[in-house]
Amino acid sequence: MIRLEVPLGSRSYPVVVGASALDEFQSLIPSGVSRIAFVTQRGIGISLESELPSSVHFLPDGEEAKKLSVVEDLCSAFAGDGLTRKDLVVGIGGGVVTDVAGFAASVYHRGIQVLHAPTTLLGQIDAAIGGKTGVNIPEGKNLIGAFWQPSGVICDTDVLKSLPEREFRSGMGELAKYHFLGGEGLDELPLDERVAACIQIKADIVAADEREGDSRALLNYGHTLAHALEIEGRFDLRHGEAVAIGIQYAALVAHALGRIDKARLSEHERVLDVYDLPRSLPEGCDVDQLMELFGRDKKAMTGLTFVLDGPEGLSVVPGVPENTLRDVLTQM
Ligand SMILES: NC(=O)c1ccc[n+]([C@@H]2O[C@H](COP(=O)([O-])OP(=O)(O)OC[C@H]3O[C@@H](n4cnc5c(N)ncnc54)[C@H](O)[C@@H]3O)[C@@H](O)[C@H]2O)c1
């Protein structure tokens, strides 16, 4: 078992990674908890045992679950269970479950403890770590949410065996970004160590900038185009697949701006190919529409802002020239 910590002072928490990590659940229940509300989805089929009184709540599948109305229903169910301010919510699922369970925990009784047991690769290396929770509104993904750190995270790599192949590959899209955040050579590690190495990178970034005032934005590498493709909505893309296309795009933009050389561009392509990830825009993309969506990005405060690679590694680059962005989209 690999044991890590997200170091955030009094809100620091443990992350356990490995086969059978779910066996650690009992020992990670914070003291003083007298009731547990499990939040999961029917298709996941993973449950946790506790001697404490507990209830199980099922969310709808997919982004449909990331709605304020679902959070309201969940909070009503918590109240029906008699969950108090001292009790515990446990999210068992992918990023959708941990985002919604975490957000519900952040607002129920003005905030109760939450423990995450992420069951997708994307959830284990990214969504369940770092305390970002939230839901979508028609105007954008994750526009309503809270920073709410869990009291612990259990990443049982055995549970990934039942993950549909495409969902596993989607997690690889987020994993690919860690190669450019200090994770060179990740593809040579066995799965448990690879998951733990990504968590360590994310934990270090979150510890330095918990509320994304600065360096945490680097975790959005590849996400500007990814979010535009997801909002556009016509394409059959999992989140990590969209991120992979976004990473390729960001590398091409960095190369066009002279920030990285051909060898570094090739390294991006190698990493995306190692994980069998898409690198081209889906058929039928509308360049004008993508440019318009870039303008709505959270980072777009000083012109069009992208996370781009460069001689010093990744950095947040404001004012990326529109003609370059447009040319590279057209070329892709
Ligand atoms: N909070 C963050 O920091 C953060 C970071 C990245 C992504 N996200 C969010 O995460 C979400 C995507 O998460 P995801 O990719 O995990 O997708 P997901 O949560 O939708 O899960 C994918 C599918 O796999 C199923 N599933 C989950 N675990 C399974 C298992 N072990 N076996 C079989 N089936 C299983 C789920 O029921 C679902 O149908 C997006 O909403 C994204 O915005 C959040």
The ligand as an ORCA input file, in Angstrom:
! r2SCAN-3c Opt
* xyz 0 1
  N     -12.977     18.060     -9.122
  C     -11.950     17.972     -9.937
  O     -10.822     18.412     -9.610
  C     -12.126     17.300    -11.268
  C     -11.001     17.030    -12.057
  C     -11.192     16.351    -13.268
  C     -12.464     15.981    -13.665
  N     -13.544     16.280    -12.882
  C     -14.903     15.889    -13.288
  O     -14.952     14.470    -13.319
  C     -16.018     14.089    -14.198
  C     -15.570     12.922    -15.028
  O     -15.226     11.864    -14.166
  P     -14.993     10.372    -14.713
  O     -14.204     10.403    -15.947
  O     -14.524      9.601    -13.554
  O     -16.450      9.926    -15.206
  P     -17.741      9.391    -14.443
  O     -17.743      9.763    -13.028
  O     -18.904      9.794    -15.268
  O     -17.563      7.798    -14.539
  C     -17.567      7.186    -15.811
  C     -18.503      5.971    -15.870
  O     -17.867      4.860    -15.259
  C     -18.744      4.269    -14.297
  N     -17.870      3.699    -13.274
  C     -17.174      4.361    -12.320
  N     -16.377      3.525    -11.672
  C     -16.559      2.298    -12.194
  C     -15.980      1.033    -11.953
  N     -14.996      0.870    -11.066
  N     -16.416     -0.012    -12.689
  C     -17.364      0.150    -13.641
  N     -17.925      1.341    -13.936
  C     -17.532      2.399    -13.219
  C     -19.628      5.410    -13.835
  O     -20.831      4.927    -13.284
  C     -19.827      6.155    -15.150
  O     -20.833      5.549    -15.921
  C     -16.381     15.313    -15.007
  O     -17.619     15.793    -14.570
  C     -15.278     16.311    -14.677
  O     -15.741     17.650    -14.705
  C     -13.386     16.916    -11.696
*
